[in-house]
């Protein structure tokens, strides 16, 4: 095993340890719900979709199977945190929305000091920026390997212009808001995201992976 392989092995081990903490619900608080990661992700996703989402849309965005998502939705519905309504665009389909109790639970989950947020609060903006870059690249690899799809990252967005911001502090540019921004402001889940076509996505990926 060469040095690069050893470094990747250690990085993978660290990430797996953090994931194990999440699965074990190690950060359970008395005043906030303790949930498996998929259920928590569903609540956060629906909090940004007041009109609701179809189950298929959520499964695609989360990179989970329809059966796995169905189990999570059943658990959330049993807690009366979600509800289903007919889809106005398709009478044969339904949309999943947050119920009132679900909105309260989602708000608690978005507390910046909950879960991993407790660890991130001790990182400065430079380290947050480095982490955001890694997250963008990892999601890209997951998509390329068929492990996930539908993620609303900067790197997959048609408005993203990597290293077109004009300064070292704000190297990137968002054509949606027409503003430059830095690595710490990269988004892993942006409500204004619009998927880039294949050519633009690949060009952005190559540019992003090789900073000037």
CORHU-V26002 format. One record per residue. OMEGA is omega as a letter, one per 40 degrees, with the letter a starting at -180 (NA if undefined). NEAR is the number of other C-alpha atoms within 12 Angstrom. D_FIRST is the distance of its C-alpha to the first C-alpha in Angstrom with 2 decimals. Layout:
# CORHU-V26002
omega:OMEGA near:NEAR d_first:D_FIRST
omega:OMEGA near:NEAR d_first:D_FIRST
This chain:
# CORHU-V26002
omega:a near:8 d_first:0.00
omega:a near:8 d_first:3.80
omega:a near:9 d_first:6.81
omega:i near:10 d_first:8.17
omega:i near:11 d_first:6.01
omega:i near:12 d_first:6.64
omega:i near:13 d_first:10.10
omega:i near:14 d_first:10.77
omega:i near:15 d_first:10.00
omega:i near:14 d_first:12.43
omega:i near:15 d_first:14.82
omega:i near:15 d_first:15.03
omega:i near:14 d_first:15.73
omega:i near:14 d_first:18.42
omega:i near:19 d_first:20.04
omega:i near:14 d_first:20.16
omega:i near:15 d_first:21.88
omega:i near:19 d_first:24.43
omega:i near:18 d_first:25.08
omega:i near:16 d_first:25.67
omega:i near:18 d_first:28.21
omega:a near:24 d_first:29.99
omega:a near:20 d_first:30.17
omega:a near:16 d_first:31.59
omega:a near:21 d_first:34.10
omega:a near:20 d_first:33.38
omega:a near:25 d_first:35.52
omega:i near:22 d_first:38.68
omega:a near:17 d_first:41.83
omega:a near:9 d_first:45.38
omega:i near:14 d_first:46.72
omega:a near:22 d_first:44.02
omega:i near:30 d_first:42.85
omega:a near:24 d_first:39.68
omega:i near:29 d_first:38.25
omega:a near:29 d_first:35.23
omega:a near:27 d_first:33.26
omega:i near:28 d_first:34.76
omega:i near:36 d_first:38.28
omega:i near:35 d_first:37.84
omega:i near:28 d_first:36.49
omega:i near:46 d_first:39.54
omega:i near:43 d_first:41.90
omega:a near:33 d_first:40.41
omega:a near:37 d_first:40.52
omega:i near:36 d_first:44.12
omega:i near:31 d_first:45.15
omega:a near:22 d_first:44.52
omega:a near:23 d_first:46.39
omega:i near:21 d_first:49.98
omega:i near:22 d_first:51.05
omega:i near:31 d_first:48.48
omega:i near:32 d_first:45.77
omega:a near:32 d_first:45.53
omega:i near:34 d_first:43.10
omega:i near:25 d_first:41.38
omega:a near:26 d_first:40.84
omega:i near:36 d_first:39.25
omega:i near:30 d_first:36.96
omega:a near:24 d_first:35.77
omega:a near:31 d_first:35.21
omega:a near:33 d_first:33.35
omega:i near:26 d_first:31.20
omega:i near:27 d_first:32.53
omega:i near:21 d_first:34.53
omega:a near:19 d_first:38.30
omega:i near:14 d_first:38.55
omega:i near:23 d_first:36.28
omega:i near:30 d_first:38.28
omega:i near:22 d_first:41.50
omega:i near:20 d_first:40.69
omega:i near:30 d_first:40.02
omega:i near:36 d_first:43.27
omega:i near:21 d_first:45.23
omega:i near:22 d_first:44.06
omega:i near:34 d_first:45.01
omega:i near:23 d_first:48.30
omega:i near:15 d_first:49.10
omega:a near:20 d_first:48.88
omega:i near:20 d_first:51.15
omega:i near:31 d_first:48.71
omega:i near:36 d_first:48.74
omega:i near:31 d_first:51.44
omega:i near:24 d_first:51.80
omega:i near:22 d_first:54.33
omega:i near:18 d_first:55.33
omega:a near:18 d_first:53.53
omega:a near:14 d_first:56.22
omega:a near:14 d_first:54.51
omega:a near:11 d_first:54.34
omega:a near:10 d_first:56.80
omega:a near:11 d_first:54.54
omega:i near:18 d_first:51.64
omega:i near:21 d_first:51.22
omega:i near:28 d_first:49.53
omega:i near:35 d_first:47.96
omega:i near:36 d_first:49.20
omega:i near:34 d_first:48.98
omega:a near:26 d_first:51.95
omega:i near:18 d_first:53.47
omega:i near:22 d_first:51.53
omega:i near:33 d_first:48.34
omega:i near:29 d_first:49.00
omega:a near:22 d_first:49.31
omega:i near:31 d_first:46.06
omega:i near:33 d_first:44.24
omega:i near:24 d_first:45.72
omega:a near:26 d_first:44.44
omega:a near:33 d_first:40.91
omega:i near:24 d_first:40.98
omega:a near:20 d_first:41.70
omega:i near:15 d_first:39.25
omega:i near:18 d_first:38.87
omega:i near:27 d_first:37.88
omega:i near:31 d_first:34.44
omega:i near:24 d_first:31.61
omega:i near:17 d_first:34.40
omega:i near:17 d_first:34.82
omega:a near:16 d_first:31.41
omega:a near:20 d_first:31.83
omega:a near:16 d_first:35.19
omega:i near:14 d_first:33.55
omega:i near:17 d_first:31.61
omega:a near:13 d_first:33.45
omega:i near:18 d_first:33.92
omega:i near:19 d_first:31.19
omega:i near:19 d_first:28.56
omega:i near:23 d_first:30.23
omega:i near:25 d_first:30.00
omega:i near:19 d_first:26.27
omega:i near:23 d_first:25.93
omega:i near:27 d_first:28.32
omega:a near:31 d_first:26.36
omega:i near:25 d_first:23.19
omega:i near:25 d_first:25.44
omega:a near:33 d_first:26.93
omega:i near:27 d_first:23.65
omega:i near:24 d_first:22.35
omega:i near:31 d_first:25.72
omega:i near:32 d_first:25.62
omega:i near:21 d_first:22.36
omega:i near:19 d_first:23.91
omega:a near:24 d_first:26.97
omega:a near:18 d_first:25.26
omega:i near:12 d_first:23.50
omega:a near:14 d_first:26.85
omega:a near:20 d_first:26.10
omega:i near:22 d_first:28.89
omega:i near:26 d_first:31.90
omega:i near:30 d_first:34.89
omega:a near:35 d_first:33.27
omega:a near:32 d_first:35.50
omega:i near:37 d_first:33.13
omega:a near:43 d_first:34.12
omega:i near:48 d_first:31.47
omega:a near:41 d_first:33.13
omega:a near:38 d_first:36.67
omega:i near:28 d_first:39.11
omega:a near:30 d_first:40.45
omega:i near:40 d_first:37.21
omega:a near:35 d_first:37.07
omega:i near:40 d_first:33.81
omega:i near:28 d_first:34.47
omega:a near:26 d_first:38.14
omega:i near:21 d_first:39.50
omega:i near:17 d_first:40.44
omega:i near:17 d_first:39.17
omega:a near:18 d_first:36.09
omega:a near:19 d_first:37.31
omega:a near:23 d_first:37.94
omega:a near:27 d_first:35.82
omega:a near:34 d_first:36.29
omega:i near:32 d_first:39.49
omega:a near:30 d_first:40.82
omega:i near:21 d_first:43.52
omega:i near:18 d_first:44.87
omega:i near:13 d_first:46.06
omega:i near:14 d_first:46.05
omega:i near:20 d_first:44.30
omega:i near:27 d_first:41.27
omega:a near:28 d_first:38.76
omega:a near:31 d_first:35.63
omega:a near:34 d_first:32.15
omega:i near:28 d_first:33.40
omega:i near:29 d_first:35.99
omega:a near:37 d_first:33.69
omega:i near:31 d_first:34.61
omega:i near:30 d_first:32.56
omega:a near:27 d_first:35.82
omega:a near:25 d_first:38.75
omega:a near:21 d_first:42.16
omega:a near:22 d_first:43.11
omega:i near:25 d_first:40.08
omega:a near:23 d_first:40.94
omega:i near:23 d_first:38.26
omega:i near:24 d_first:37.53
omega:a near:16 d_first:37.88
omega:a near:15 d_first:34.88
omega:a near:14 d_first:35.37
omega:i near:21 d_first:35.80
omega:a near:27 d_first:32.91
omega:i near:21 d_first:30.50
omega:i near:21 d_first:32.03
omega:a near:32 d_first:31.77
omega:i near:32 d_first:28.14
omega:i near:20 d_first:27.26
omega:a near:21 d_first:29.48
omega:a near:30 d_first:28.22
omega:a near:20 d_first:24.53
omega:a near:13 d_first:25.47
omega:a near:16 d_first:27.81
omega:NA near:14 d_first:30.12
